[in-house]
């Protein structure tokens, strides 16, 4: 049976200092992802066994923090870095499942290097002890209490929250139940540029269709 999870995106309004903290977190998560991806690519190119999650964590997080050129990894909450590695593992699992026909939906490619100019995201799990204050703000470790526009009720059982910065510079919070990687689960993202995203397939917003209808009507009248 298909278990559909709605993933609502709530607009975030952070302060200047919070945006600085978020930028550091985004950057560190991106570096951990890219460093781990590079190690896996190098191992594959040299015919070596692909490093496991524990080995990657030791190399790109624990040992990297001791090096002067990566010491700033210690400035962000450790869960954010671990989740970046976990997301990379999930991306590889989905790629191989798609390649072998075990994953339904459109074919997906292997993980790619992340760019600073693209969509950025970090994820806080229940272990990070994120919370919502009595005043309705989103409390994130090493970030602070962030203003969020809660436009609807939170999803039931939300245990993780993803913070997103889109290419336009807007910030969003996406709380959702922690996923177990089961491919029978299907997520629908609501509230960004598209009306919904279902297993990688974008569904245009009704506003988009209404705008196009008005344009067509004006063009027909001219």
N, C-alpha and C positions, 0 to 999 in steps of 0.2 A: 504494500500500500504506500502511495506517495505521501510523504509528510512534508507539507509546505510551511515554511517559516517566513513570516513577513518581517522584513528588515527595514524599519523606518529610519530615515535620516533626519536628524534634528539640527537646525542651524545653531552654530556656536558663535558667540561674540566674546572674544578674548581680549585682555588688555595687552598693552605693548610688551610688558615684561613676560606675560604668559605666552605671547607669540614667539618671543625669544627662546623660552624654554621648550616650546613645541618644535621650533626649528632645530634645536639641538637634538631633541629626541628623534625627529624625522631623519636627520642626518646620520645619527648613530645607527638607527635601525637599517637605513639604506646601506651604510658601509658594511655592517655585519652580513646582510644579505649578499652584497656583491663579493665580499671576501670569501664567503662560504661557497658561493656559486663558482668563483674562480678556482677554488681548490678542487671542487668536484669535476669541473671541466678539464683541469690539468691532469687529474688522476685518470680520467677516461681517455684523454689524448695519449697518455703514456702507457695505456694498457694495465693500469693498476686498479685494485679494488676501490670502489667509491667509498670515501670516508663516511662513517656513521655519524648520527646526530651528536652523540657524546664526544666523539673526537673533534667534530667541527666546533662544538661549543668550547672545548678546551683551547683550540687553536685561535679562533676568531674572536673569542670573548675573554676567557680567563687569562691566557698568555698574552693576548694582544694588549690588554690593559697595562701590562708591565712594560711595554715598549713605549718610548717617548712619543713616537709618531701616532700612537693609538691610545695614549693615556686618558684622553678626554672621553673615552667610552664609559669611564667610571662616573661621569657627571649625570648620567641619566639612570632611571630606574631599571634594575637588572631584568625585570620581567619583560620589559619592552624589547630588549635584545634577544632574550630567549624565544619570545613569540615570533620575532623576525625569522629565526632559524626554523621554528616549527612551521611557519607559513611556507618557507622554501621547501621543506620536506613534503608538505601537502601539495605544493605545486608540482613537484616531481612525481608524486604518487598519482595525481590526476593526469599528468602527461602520459605516464606509462599505461595507466588504465585506459586512456583514450586511444593510445596507439595500439593496444592489444584488443580493443573492442569491448572492454569490460565497463567502460563509462559511456552512458547514454548522452545524446546531444551532439552538437557540432564538435569536430576534432579540434583539439587544442595543442599548441606547440610547447616546446620545453621552456623552462623559466629563462627570463632575460635579465640582463643587467638593469638596475634601476637608475633613472636619471633625476637630477635635482629639479629639473623643469617640469617633470611629469607629475601625475597625481601622487601625493604622499599619504602614508597611513601608518599608524601605530596602534597596537592593540593591548588592552589591559584586561587580564583575566580576574577571576575571583581571588586568586592568590595575591594580586596586586592591591586588594582591599580598596578598590575605588568605591565611591558612594555618592549619594545625593544628599545634600545638606537639608536642614529644615527650611532654609530659605529657597530651596529649589535649584541650587547650583550643583554642578558636577565637580566632585572633588577627586583630583587625580594626583597620585604621589609624584613629588618633585615638579609638579606643574602648578598646582593651586586649585582654588575654587573658581570654576569657569561658568560664565553666564550662558545658559542654553534656553532656546525658545522651545519649550515642550508643547508642540502643536497637537499632540494626541497622547493617549496613555502609553506608558512603556509596555513593550512586549512582556507577556507573562514569563516569569522565570529567567529574566535577563541576568546573565552572570558575567558576560564579557562586554566591553565597550570598545569600539574602534573609533579613533579620531582621524578624520580625513581632511586633507587640504587639497582642493581641486586646482587645476591649472589657472583658474581665474582668481585664486587667492582667497576663496571662501572656505570656511571651516564648518565641518559637520561632525556630529556624534551619532554613532550607530550602535545602540545596545541590542544584544541578542543572546539567546541561550547558547551555551558553549556547544560547539559542533563536535561530533565524534568521528567525522570523516565518512559516515555511512552514505553511500551514493543514492540511497532511497530518499534522502533528505533533499529538498529543493528550496532554495532561498529566493525570495522576491524582494529586490531593493526598491524602495519607494522614496521619492523626494529629491532626486538630483535632476540632471538635465533630461533624462528620459523618464517616462511615467513609471516604468518598472524594468527590471532586468531579471529574467528567469533563466537560470542555468546558462548564462552567457549570452542569451538572446535579448536584445534591447527592444522594448515596446515603447513607441513614441508616445509622448504626453498628449492627452486630448486637446490641450491648448495648442499644440503644434498643428493638429488637424483643423482646428477652428481658424487659426491664422491663415493656413493655406486655402481654406474655403473662402475666406474674405478676400484674399488676394485674387483668387480665380474669379470671384464675382465682380471685382473692380475691373479686372482685365477684360472680362466679357462685355462690360458696360461701356468701355472706352472705344 
